[in-house]
Amino acid sequence: MNPKRSLTEISVRFLCLLLGLFILAQGIAFTILADLGTDAITSPALVAHLVLGDAPGGMGYSFCTVGRMLICIHVMLVLAQIALLRSKYRPIQLLQVVMGLILGTMLDFCLTYTKLLPVPDYCASLAYTLFGCVLCAFGIFTFVKADLIPLSAEGFCLALSRTFNWRFSRVKVAVDCSMIAIAVLASLLLLGEVAGVREGSLICAVSTGFIIGFFFRICPIWDKLFAAIGHRSADESDSELA
């Protein structure tokens, strides 16, 4: 977070962050609706919900929603960052827990109405998955452009990269693959079948990064907005000093 930013700019960036989180949550909700597999970080949360929650075959604990299980994963990733970085861990990064809490709550909210949409056939499932990927990409793009606090998954990858001097891109791939492997193994052991991971997971993994890059190239809306706010704040400061 840049300390030179004005309160107005920080407020607008925070609203941008919330918007990005909501769009991301909506995208995840569509991939869950499609039932073709969701993104890497959400996959273990979905499996945990299927095992512990009120889904058919689950243990019936209604409080074990997908969103709340996702919050637990974000908390564990923050704790892992603290264990890796120790004294180098900056307390402000604990706000990642808040980001995870907001995202998980938004996801549960989005699922309440998204699940009412019809899914008549495989083509519809595939369309929902692709639409979800686009929404996830735009949500991440918006969240990143806010440039305030990263999500815990990215923070964990950064912590691994800095601790072991590994390339971030490779760490990101390894963490995503590990999350999917955990989801597959847990679902096989606890449900007797693979759940939460299907071809949709591969579609999300392959397409989301490219779509984010596309938005970075063709969508300068947030840069223009923040630049305009920054110039206006600077002009106001000059007027007060005059």
Stockholm file with secondary structure:
# STOCKHOLM 1.0

chainA/1-242         MNPKRSLTEISVRFLCLLLGLFILAQGIAFTILADLGTDAITSPALVAHLVLGDAPGGMGYSFCTVGRMLICIHVMLVLAQIALLRSKYRPIQLLQVVMGLILGTMLDFCLTYTKLLPVPDYCASLAYTLFGCVLCAFGIFTFVKADLIPLSAEGFCLALSRTFNWRFSRVKVAVDCSMIAIAVLASLLLLGEVAGVREGSLICAVSTGFIIGFFFRICPIWDKLFAAIGHRSADESDSELA
#=GR chainA/1-242 SS CCTTSCHHHHHHHHHHHHHHHHHHHHHHHHHHHHTSCCCTTHHHHHHHHHHHSSSTTSCCCTTCCHHHHHHHHHHHHHHHHHHHHGGGCCGGGGHHHHHHHHHHHHHHHHHHHHTTSCCCSHHHHHHHHHHHHHHHHHHHHHHHHHCSCCCHHHHHHHHHHHHHTCCHHHHHHHHHHHHHHHHHHHHHHHHSSCCSCSHHHHHHHHHHHHHHHHHHHHCCHHHHHHHHHHHHHHHHHHHHHC
#=GC SS_cons         CCTTSCHHHHHHHHHHHHHHHHHHHHHHHHHHHHTSCCCTTHHHHHHHHHHHSSSTTSCCCTTCCHHHHHHHHHHHHHHHHHHHHGGGCCGGGGHHHHHHHHHHHHHHHHHHHHTTSCCCSHHHHHHHHHHHHHHHHHHHHHHHHHCSCCCHHHHHHHHHHHHHTCCHHHHHHHHHHHHHHHHHHHHHHHHSSCCSCSHHHHHHHHHHHHHHHHHHHHCCHHHHHHHHHHHHHHHHHHHHHC
//
